[in-house]
Amino acid sequence: MEVVRIDEVPETPTPRKVEVRKVLKKEHVQVVYLKFLPGQRIPSHVTPVDVFFYVVEGRGSVTIGEESAEVAEGDIVFSPKGIPHSVENASEGLLKLLVVKTPNPEKAE
């Protein structure tokens, strides 16, 4: 059994200062934990793999292509590969997400 304790996984530095932790890397999947402070965002970008966002805590906004939606704890948003997507925390609290990428865009460790 493999148990991952998110707080024990080292942060990956990013220019946007969003807390990023690559919590699981396998051949067919990568799971990344993101924690956004109020006002933080990841601008629109494209990934070469399918992605879904699971909202662990808080409220925010996810944009996929031309569509935007307000999301909250328990929501899942799917983003197909090759479509621009972005995430923003426009709330006063924290926004915590698990981002699942499949297949893993990086080589599994």
Backbone as JSON, one array per atom type, in Angstrom:
{
  "sequence": "MEVVRIDEVPETPTPRKVEVRKVLKKEHVQVVYLKFLPGQRIPSHVTPVDVFFYVVEGRGSVTIGEESAEVAEGDIVFSPKGIPHSVENASEGLLKLLVVKTPNPEKAE",
  "N": [[0.85, -1.18, 0.0], [0.47, 2.2, -0.77], [0.73, 5.2, 0.81], [0.13, 8.58, 0.65], [1.13, 11.5, 2.12], [0.14, 14.58, 1.88], [1.17, 17.0, 2.96], [3.78, 16.28, 3.47], [5.02, 16.04, 1.07], [7.38, 17.59, -0.98], [7.22, 21.05, -1.96], [6.83, 22.28, -5.3], [8.59, 24.74, -6.86], [7.09, 27.68, -8.27], [6.55, 30.34, -10.63], [4.27, 31.8, -10.09], [3.66, 31.65, -7.44], [1.72, 29.98, -6.37], [0.92, 27.28, -4.27], [2.29, 24.23, -5.05], [2.27, 20.77, -5.21], [3.49, 17.79, -6.31], [1.93, 15.04, -5.9], [1.52, 12.39, -6.63], [2.95, 10.23, -8.92], [2.67, 8.21, -11.53], [2.85, 5.75, -14.2], [0.53, 6.06, -15.8], [-0.88, 8.16, -14.71], [-0.87, 11.36, -13.11], [-0.99, 13.16, -10.12], [-1.6, 16.28, -8.79], [-1.37, 18.58, -6.18], [-2.83, 21.66, -5.5], [-2.71, 24.8, -3.91], [-4.33, 27.76, -3.49], [-4.01, 31.08, -2.51], [-6.18, 33.84, -1.56], [-7.05, 35.64, -4.47], [-5.02, 34.57, -6.05], [-3.98, 32.99, -9.13], [-3.83, 30.7, -11.89], [-2.83, 31.3, -15.05], [-4.38, 31.0, -18.33], [-3.57, 28.07, -20.07], [-2.33, 25.28, -22.02], [-2.57, 21.76, -21.88], [-1.01, 18.65, -22.83], [-2.45, 16.41, -22.25], [-5.44, 14.81, -20.92], [-7.19, 16.42, -18.25], [-8.47, 16.59, -14.93], [-10.08, 18.56, -12.46], [-10.43, 18.47, -9.02], [-12.21, 19.88, -6.47], [-11.08, 20.36, -3.37], [-11.3, 22.04, -1.18], [-12.88, 25.15, -0.5], [-13.73, 27.9, -2.78], [-13.86, 28.82, -6.22], [-12.94, 29.76, -9.59], [-13.09, 28.17, -12.7], [-11.9, 28.03, -15.95], [-12.5, 26.65, -19.06], [-11.54, 26.47, -22.26], [-13.79, 28.52, -23.87], [-15.63, 28.6, -21.87], [-16.66, 29.34, -18.54], [-16.89, 28.53, -15.06], [-18.17, 28.79, -11.77], [-16.84, 27.12, -9.02], [-16.97, 24.77, -6.29], [-16.24, 23.17, -3.11], [-16.06, 19.69, -3.48], [-16.78, 19.61, -6.14], [-16.1, 18.47, -9.5], [-14.23, 19.09, -12.37], [-13.83, 18.59, -15.78], [-11.23, 18.77, -18.17], [-10.47, 18.57, -21.45], [-7.61, 17.33, -23.3], [-5.43, 19.62, -24.99], [-7.11, 21.85, -24.93], [-7.35, 25.19, -23.88], [-7.03, 26.1, -20.44], [-7.78, 27.57, -17.2], [-7.39, 28.59, -13.74], [-8.77, 30.26, -10.95], [-8.69, 31.89, -7.79], [-11.02, 33.75, -6.59], [-12.14, 34.24, -4.21], [-12.37, 35.0, -0.64], [-11.17, 33.14, 0.93], [-9.11, 30.14, 1.24], [-8.33, 28.16, -1.66], [-8.29, 24.87, -2.52], [-7.12, 22.33, -4.58], [-7.14, 19.13, -6.22], [-5.41, 18.06, -8.96], [-5.74, 15.99, -11.62], [-3.93, 14.34, -14.0], [-4.04, 12.6, -17.01], [-2.9, 10.55, -19.61], [0.09, 10.4, -17.53], [1.93, 13.3, -17.99], [4.61, 13.49, -17.58], [7.58, 11.48, -17.15], [7.08, 8.59, -15.23], [8.13, 8.08, -11.85]],
  "CA": [[0.0, 0.0, 0.0], [1.19, 3.46, -0.82], [-0.01, 6.3, 1.43], [0.79, 9.87, 0.4], [0.76, 12.57, 3.04], [0.36, 15.75, 1.03], [2.03, 17.99, 3.63], [5.16, 15.8, 3.49], [5.55, 16.1, -0.3], [7.98, 18.92, -1.16], [6.62, 21.98, -2.92], [7.5, 22.57, -6.56], [8.56, 26.2, -7.03], [6.42, 28.21, -9.45], [6.65, 31.8, -10.68], [3.02, 32.42, -9.66], [3.6, 31.5, -5.98], [0.69, 29.02, -5.96], [1.54, 26.09, -3.69], [2.16, 23.07, -5.94], [2.91, 19.55, -4.74], [3.22, 16.64, -7.17], [1.73, 14.05, -4.85], [1.53, 11.02, -7.14], [3.43, 10.13, -10.3], [2.68, 6.84, -12.03], [2.93, 5.73, -15.65], [-0.7, 6.48, -16.47], [-1.57, 9.26, -14.01], [-0.13, 12.25, -12.22], [-1.89, 13.93, -9.27], [-0.94, 17.47, -8.3], [-2.14, 19.35, -5.2], [-2.65, 23.11, -5.64], [-3.34, 25.63, -2.9], [-4.37, 29.14, -3.92], [-4.42, 32.12, -1.58], [-7.12, 34.74, -2.23], [-6.52, 36.43, -5.58], [-4.05, 33.85, -6.88], [-4.54, 32.32, -10.3], [-2.95, 30.13, -12.9], [-3.42, 31.78, -16.3], [-4.74, 30.04, -19.37], [-2.5, 27.29, -20.69], [-2.8, 24.04, -22.65], [-1.83, 20.55, -21.53], [-1.1, 17.63, -23.88], [-3.18, 15.26, -21.72], [-6.69, 15.14, -20.24], [-7.02, 16.88, -16.87], [-9.66, 17.0, -14.21], [-9.86, 19.3, -11.23], [-11.32, 18.13, -7.91], [-12.13, 20.94, -5.47], [-10.97, 19.79, -2.03], [-11.76, 23.03, -0.21], [-13.0, 26.53, -0.96], [-14.5, 28.27, -3.96], [-13.03, 29.47, -7.23], [-13.45, 29.8, -10.96], [-12.32, 27.4, -13.67], [-12.25, 28.32, -17.34], [-12.08, 25.64, -20.04], [-11.88, 27.06, -23.56], [-14.57, 29.77, -23.75], [-16.62, 28.45, -20.79], [-16.21, 29.52, -17.16], [-17.85, 28.11, -14.05], [-17.82, 28.89, -10.37], [-16.75, 25.77, -8.46], [-16.9, 24.72, -4.83], [-15.84, 21.9, -2.51], [-16.75, 18.5, -3.96], [-16.98, 19.66, -7.59], [-15.08, 17.95, -10.41], [-14.31, 19.73, -13.69], [-13.0, 17.9, -16.76], [-10.63, 19.59, -19.22], [-9.83, 17.7, -22.44], [-6.28, 17.73, -23.76], [-5.38, 20.56, -26.09], [-8.03, 22.98, -24.75], [-6.81, 26.08, -22.85], [-7.77, 26.15, -19.17], [-7.2, 28.4, -16.14], [-8.03, 28.48, -12.43], [-8.59, 31.48, -10.17], [-9.35, 32.0, -6.5], [-11.54, 35.1, -6.41], [-12.79, 34.28, -2.9], [-11.58, 35.52, 0.48], [-10.56, 32.02, 1.62], [-8.21, 29.29, 0.46], [-8.86, 27.24, -2.66], [-7.42, 23.7, -2.62], [-7.53, 21.44, -5.67], [-6.34, 18.03, -6.74], [-5.43, 18.06, -10.42], [-5.4, 14.66, -12.09], [-3.54, 14.36, -15.41], [-3.94, 11.25, -17.52], [-1.81, 9.86, -18.91], [1.09, 11.24, -16.91], [2.72, 13.99, -19.01], [6.04, 13.31, -17.25], [7.96, 10.09, -16.93], [6.83, 8.13, -13.87], [9.34, 7.81, -11.05]],
  "C": [[0.88, 1.23, 0.0], [0.29, 4.55, -0.25], [0.79, 7.57, 1.2], [0.24, 10.88, 1.38], [1.15, 13.89, 2.36], [1.31, 16.74, 1.67], [3.5, 17.57, 3.68], [5.81, 15.79, 2.11], [6.14, 17.49, -0.5], [7.24, 19.75, -2.21], [7.48, 22.07, -4.17], [7.45, 24.07, -6.77], [7.88, 26.6, -8.33], [6.54, 29.72, -9.46], [5.4, 32.5, -10.17], [2.77, 32.31, -8.17], [2.43, 30.65, -5.48], [1.42, 27.81, -5.39], [1.24, 24.89, -4.58], [2.93, 21.91, -5.35], [2.52, 18.41, -5.66], [3.15, 15.41, -6.28], [1.74, 12.61, -5.34], [1.95, 11.04, -8.6], [3.55, 8.66, -10.66], [2.67, 6.9, -13.55], [1.71, 6.36, -16.32], [-1.41, 7.65, -15.81], [-0.58, 10.08, -13.2], [-1.17, 13.05, -11.43], [-1.08, 15.06, -8.64], [-1.89, 18.19, -7.35], [-1.8, 20.82, -5.39], [-3.37, 23.81, -4.51], [-3.19, 27.08, -3.3], [-4.76, 30.04, -2.75], [-5.43, 33.01, -2.29], [-6.42, 35.57, -3.3], [-5.52, 35.71, -6.47], [-4.74, 33.14, -8.04], [-3.43, 31.66, -11.1], [-3.57, 30.52, -14.24], [-3.65, 30.66, -17.31], [-3.51, 29.38, -19.98], [-3.1, 25.99, -21.22], [-1.94, 22.89, -22.16], [-2.02, 19.51, -22.63], [-1.86, 16.38, -23.45], [-4.5, 15.74, -21.11], [-6.4, 15.49, -18.78], [-8.39, 16.96, -16.23], [-9.25, 17.6, -12.89], [-10.89, 18.84, -10.2], [-11.13, 19.19, -6.83], [-12.2, 20.3, -4.08], [-11.58, 20.74, -1.0], [-11.87, 24.39, -0.9], [-13.86, 26.69, -2.2], [-13.57, 28.96, -4.93], [-13.72, 29.46, -8.57], [-12.51, 29.0, -11.85], [-12.83, 27.77, -15.05], [-11.65, 27.24, -18.23], [-12.51, 26.17, -21.4], [-12.57, 28.39, -23.35], [-15.57, 29.72, -22.59], [-15.97, 28.62, -19.43], [-17.3, 29.05, -16.22], [-17.29, 28.38, -12.67], [-17.85, 27.47, -9.8], [-16.59, 25.85, -6.96], [-16.54, 23.31, -4.39], [-16.72, 20.75, -3.01], [-16.98, 18.47, -5.46], [-15.8, 19.04, -8.33], [-15.31, 18.6, -11.77], [-13.34, 19.0, -14.62], [-12.51, 18.87, -17.81], [-9.93, 18.67, -20.22], [-8.47, 18.23, -22.88], [-6.41, 18.72, -24.93], [-6.31, 21.75, -25.99], [-7.46, 23.88, -23.65], [-7.69, 26.06, -21.6], [-7.02, 27.02, -18.17], [-8.01, 28.21, -14.87], [-7.75, 29.77, -11.67], [-9.33, 31.36, -8.84], [-9.76, 33.46, -6.32], [-12.24, 35.25, -5.07], [-11.86, 34.88, -1.85], [-10.86, 34.41, 1.24], [-9.58, 31.27, 0.74], [-9.0, 28.51, -0.57], [-7.85, 26.12, -2.79], [-7.99, 22.75, -3.66], [-6.61, 20.24, -5.75], [-6.53, 18.06, -8.24], [-4.92, 16.7, -10.86], [-5.14, 14.74, -13.59], [-3.38, 12.92, -15.88], [-3.87, 11.25, -19.04], [-0.82, 10.88, -18.34], [1.91, 11.94, -18.0], [4.23, 13.93, -18.78], [6.32, 11.84, -17.1], [7.71, 9.72, -15.47], [8.14, 7.84, -13.16], [9.25, 6.45, -10.4]]
}
